[in-house]
């Protein structure tokens, strides 16, 4: 189980190594909501692809090692408190984060998507915006927890959900 204390330890390790990271996924949603709404098996982070060596060096002393390497799209670290799923991007001139998907297609996280902060364990951490979180939850059949996460974001931020989240 990925606890809020584990999230803070991992963020501290990354910060100490000079690596910027943004919460995404379930912890990103909860950070934006300002409270933990459910248990989390993992921690999703958006990070710069070129910083992976520093990330590996920072997380190794905490017992985390790479278990899946799907560069340039993502890398998964597994450790004593769960997994850390890194969504890797290359920042462009405009400040957007471009993620190359396994298919070769790309997704661009807009620059404004990196300007939010949320609360985890009483601390403010950088996270993706609610709008980008909703956008990133498209392209696959949502699970019940995805539906609940998106409903909560929609209600808090007054955002209209895509049809796939409204029709159930």
Phi and psi in degrees as a GROMACS rama.xvg file:
@    title "Ramachandran Plot"
@    xaxis  label "Phi"
@    yaxis  label "Psi"
@TYPE xy
-91.1821  103.433  UNK-2
-85.7466  167.243  UNK-3
-63.1943  -36.4197  UNK-4
-62.096  -40.8018  UNK-5
-64.2381  -41.812  UNK-6
-57.58  -45.8969  UNK-7
-65.7459  -41.0448  UNK-8
-60.5724  -44.6814  UNK-9
-65.4924  -43.0519  UNK-10
-62.2431  -42.2838  UNK-11
-61.0048  -42.7426  UNK-12
-62.3845  -41.7075  UNK-13
-66.8  -45.1704  UNK-14
-60.0801  -43.2218  UNK-15
-61.2137  -27.5549  UNK-16
-92.3191  3.66514  UNK-17
82.3771  14.6466  UNK-18
-95.718  129.023  UNK-19
-87.2785  142.282  UNK-20
-146.135  149.729  UNK-21
-124.143  131.666  UNK-22
-64.399  139.755  UNK-23
-137.858  175.765  UNK-24
63.4544  -151.911  UNK-25
-58.3113  -46.2802  UNK-26
-67.2292  -32.5269  UNK-27
-64.3566  -40.5323  UNK-28
-63.6023  -50.5061  UNK-29
-61.5457  -37.3631  UNK-30
-61.1682  -44.943  UNK-31
-63.5061  -35.3867  UNK-32
-75.7874  -17.9991  UNK-33
81.6911  12.0633  UNK-34
-159.236  154.721  UNK-35
-82.2014  120.672  UNK-36
-100.593  -14.6767  UNK-37
-160.955  169.715  UNK-38
-75.3045  152.06  UNK-39
-127.503  132.828  UNK-40
-84.4645  -23.2982  UNK-41
-145.02  178.454  UNK-42
-127.461  120.771  UNK-43
-98.8005  129.361  UNK-44
-132.091  143.817  UNK-45
-98.8237  127.328  UNK-46
-139.343  163.98  UNK-47
-78.392  128.678  UNK-48
-52.1978  -42.2925  UNK-49
-67.731  -9.68269  UNK-50
-96.3848  4.21048  UNK-51
-55.9856  -42.1411  UNK-52
-58.6963  -40.4881  UNK-53
-68.6731  -35.5624  UNK-54
-64.9022  -45.3972  UNK-55
-59.9181  -42.6293  UNK-56
-65.4944  -36.5059  UNK-57
-73.4405  -36.1933  UNK-58
-87.9942  -22.686  UNK-59
-56.7213  -45.5585  UNK-60
-63.073  -18.799  UNK-61
-89.4408  2.88014  UNK-62
90.7912  17.0008  UNK-63
-102.677  136.062  UNK-64
-138.672  158.789  UNK-65
-69.4267  127.948  UNK-66
-114.761  -22.3621  UNK-67
-139.128  131.165  UNK-68
-126.689  99.385  UNK-69
-114.928  41.4684  UNK-70
-60.4868  141.457  UNK-71
-93.6431  9.09896  UNK-72
-82.9823  -50.0513  UNK-73
-160.292  161.307  UNK-74
-141.128  136.269  UNK-75
-114.169  128.677  UNK-76
-105.522  142.049  UNK-77
-120.816  138.585  UNK-78
-149.372  -168.58  UNK-79
-65.0395  -20.2489  UNK-80
-114.526  15.0703  UNK-81
124.312  -160.964  UNK-82
-112.52  154.16  UNK-83
-117.913  115.478  UNK-84
-101.614  108.101  UNK-85
-90.2969  121.945  UNK-86
-96.2824  108.749  UNK-87
-94.0754  136.839  UNK-88
-132.397  161.539  UNK-89
-116.57  124.59  UNK-90
-78.6274  134.516  UNK-91
-94.1967  178.929  UNK-92
-59.8546  -28.3  UNK-93
-87.7857  0.190044  UNK-94
90.1915  3.55598  UNK-95
-82.0584  154.411  UNK-96
-105.451  114.761  UNK-97
-96.4628  121.284  UNK-98
-106.89  124.117  UNK-99
-88.886  120.649  UNK-100
-82.5194  165.216  UNK-101
-59.6727  -29.0569  UNK-102
-74.7908  -11.3362  UNK-103
98.2485  -16.5498  UNK-104
-68.7935  163.744  UNK-105
-123.806  154.206  UNK-106
-125.887  132.893  UNK-107
-108.118  114.076  UNK-108
-72.1248  121.605  UNK-109
-67.8123  150.114  UNK-110
-52.8586  -40.7118  UNK-111
-67.1961  -16.378  UNK-112
-69.4758  -15.7281  UNK-113
-98.7834  8.27152  UNK-114
-99.2482  9.70449  UNK-115
-99.0957  156.521  UNK-116
-130.055  153.309  UNK-117
-139.524  177.241  UNK-118
-111.911  129.79  UNK-119
-133.462  123.499  UNK-120
56.7111  33.3612  UNK-121
80.3819  5.45644  UNK-122
-117.028  146.893  UNK-123
-84.6807  127.079  UNK-124
-130.942  148.528  UNK-125
-68.2277  140.438  UNK-126
-149.687  164.446  UNK-127
-69.7078  151.417  UNK-128
-68.6897  160.443  UNK-129
-59.6117  -41.6811  UNK-130
-61.3049  -43.7698  UNK-131
-69.8331  -37.0414  UNK-132
-57.6734  -46.0303  UNK-133
-62.985  -44.6468  UNK-134
-59.1343  -38.9195  UNK-135
-75.2524  -10.14  UNK-136
-96.8206  22.9424  UNK-137
-106.924  163.793  UNK-138
92.5883  5.33091  UNK-139
-152.612  164.578  UNK-140
-74.0424  117.43  UNK-141
-67.7854  145.733  UNK-142
-85.8964  167.928  UNK-143
-56.3261  -39.1875  UNK-144
-68.9871  -34.3082  UNK-145
-61.278  -45.3291  UNK-146
-60.459  -43.3767  UNK-147
-67.2776  -44.5592  UNK-148
-56.9918  -46.9027  UNK-149
-68.1713  -37.1902  UNK-150
-60.6982  -45.3001  UNK-151
-63.6919  -43.026  UNK-152
-62.7304  -44.094  UNK-153
-58.4569  -45.7721  UNK-154
-65.7087  -45.2185  UNK-155
-67.8889  -39.455  UNK-156
-104.706  2.348  UNK-157
64.9182  35.1775  UNK-158
-100.212  141.691  UNK-159
-81.8007  130.355  UNK-160
-83.373  149.021  UNK-161
-61.8843  157.942  UNK-162
-50.825  -42.1858  UNK-163
-59.4238  -24.8328  UNK-164
-94.9188  -14.791  UNK-165
-93.7209  -23.9517  UNK-166
-83.8522  4.43011  UNK-167
